Amino acid sequence: MTMEELYRLSRRAAALGLMVSLLLAIAKVLGGLYGHSIALVSDSVHSLGDAVVSLVVLIALRWSQVPADREHPYGHTRGEAAIGSNIALLLVASAIAVIWEALATLATPSPQPEIYTLVIAAASIVLKEVVFRYNVAVADRTRSLSLRASAWDHRSDALSSLAVFIGLVLVLLGGPAWHAADHWAAVFVGLCIGWTGSRLFWSSLQELLDRQAEPEILEAVRKEAMAVPGVQQIEKLLARKSGIEYLVDIHVEVNPLLSVREGHAIAHAVKDRIISRMPTVKDVLVHIEPGKAPAA
């Protein structure tokens, strides 16, 4: 699968998440306001946050494909992590607001929720789980950090909707005496939003700090480099993630008696093989090191 196809697949998954999250956010806020459920209104914030995250992923994936220019010689792939970190902080702030509102109104009696609030919560559980599974499957193929984070955001929304569903069932069965269950469900929703935002911020920060790539990526690069004739050993291998692409720095050992031209040819062969066999690798910087001279 080419890089363009990987980007297209990622954008399709993000667009699905955006559409579903936006529709659920509208349904939840209207259902919560007219159906008298603070938990459902709070959950609408979570779904709206999912929609914003999916929108950011879409923008970032588009931005990542903008060609390099003089001011950005390495391209614009870091935009995904930079935008994602800011959205994560927004989610954490939303979580604090949701928890504060739920606790502040805990002692305030509220009308009995309408039965259709259960239908909205149940629909959210099912739809969000479907979107989660699809996004995870695409993230596994494209290795998109933001898409994976977005996928788990959808899963946390499904879990928070489950909490809302349970809270609504308790209130509807127990009557006004159980009105606090709706508020505690809203607190749980706030905790889910906060956890999602914190995790997204941490993963985005790791990418911005050039964390070493996953072991399977390093092993795949090492395997392709060692398959090039003339490469004796891999002295050092570094790979950093940028968007859904990787930038690789590799030091390969070759026969020290080779000419500069021959060593240069091996370096180009290593770069060409890695990029051709691994579509997610954007660029490879190959450094030639003297290895062992053949026995006389």
Secondary structure as the mmCIF struct_conf table of DSSP 4:
data_model
#
loop_
_struct_conf.conf_type_id
_struct_conf.id
_struct_conf.beg_label_comp_id
_struct_conf.beg_label_asym_id
_struct_conf.beg_label_seq_id
_struct_conf.end_label_comp_id
_struct_conf.end_label_asym_id
_struct_conf.end_label_seq_id
HELX_RH_AL_P HELX_RH_AL_P1 MET A 3 GLY A 35
TURN_TY1_P TURN_TY1_P1 HIS A 36 HIS A 36
HELX_RH_AL_P HELX_RH_AL_P2 ILE A 38 SER A 64
TURN_TY1_P TURN_TY1_P2 GLN A 65 GLN A 65
BEND BEND1 VAL A 66 VAL A 66
HELX_LH_PP_P HELX_LH_PP_P1 PRO A 67 ALA A 68
BEND BEND2 ARG A 70 GLU A 71
TURN_TY1_P TURN_TY1_P3 PRO A 73 TYR A 74
BEND BEND3 HIS A 76 HIS A 76
TURN_TY1_P TURN_TY1_P4 THR A 77 ARG A 78
HELX_RH_AL_P HELX_RH_AL_P3 GLY A 79 ALA A 104
TURN_TY1_P TURN_TY1_P5 THR A 105 ALA A 107
BEND BEND4 THR A 108 THR A 108
HELX_LH_PP_P HELX_LH_PP_P2 PRO A 111 GLU A 114
TURN_TY1_P TURN_TY1_P6 ILE A 115 ILE A 115
HELX_RH_AL_P HELX_RH_AL_P4 TYR A 116 THR A 142
HELX_RH_AL_P HELX_RH_AL_P5 LEU A 145 GLY A 174
HELX_RH_3T_P HELX_RH_3T_P1 GLY A 175 TRP A 178
TURN_TY1_P TURN_TY1_P7 HIS A 179 HIS A 179
HELX_RH_AL_P HELX_RH_AL_P6 ALA A 180 LEU A 208
TURN_TY1_P TURN_TY1_P8 LEU A 209 ASP A 210
HELX_LH_PP_P HELX_LH_PP_P3 ARG A 211 ARG A 211
STRN STRN1 GLN A 212 GLN A 212
HELX_LH_PP_P HELX_LH_PP_P4 ALA A 213 GLU A 214
HELX_RH_AL_P HELX_RH_AL_P7 PRO A 215 MET A 226
TURN_TY1_P TURN_TY1_P9 ALA A 227 ALA A 227
BEND BEND5 VAL A 228 VAL A 228
TURN_TY1_P TURN_TY1_P10 PRO A 229 GLY A 230
STRN STRN2 GLN A 233 SER A 242
TURN_TY1_P TURN_TY1_P11 GLY A 243 ILE A 244
STRN STRN3 GLU A 245 VAL A 254
TURN_TY1_P TURN_TY1_P12 PRO A 256 LEU A 257
BEND BEND6 LEU A 258 LEU A 258
HELX_RH_AL_P HELX_RH_AL_P8 VAL A 260 ARG A 277
TURN_TY1_P TURN_TY1_P13 PRO A 279 THR A 280
STRN STRN4 VAL A 281 PRO A 290
HELX_LH_PP_P HELX_LH_PP_P5 LYS A 292 ALA A 295
#
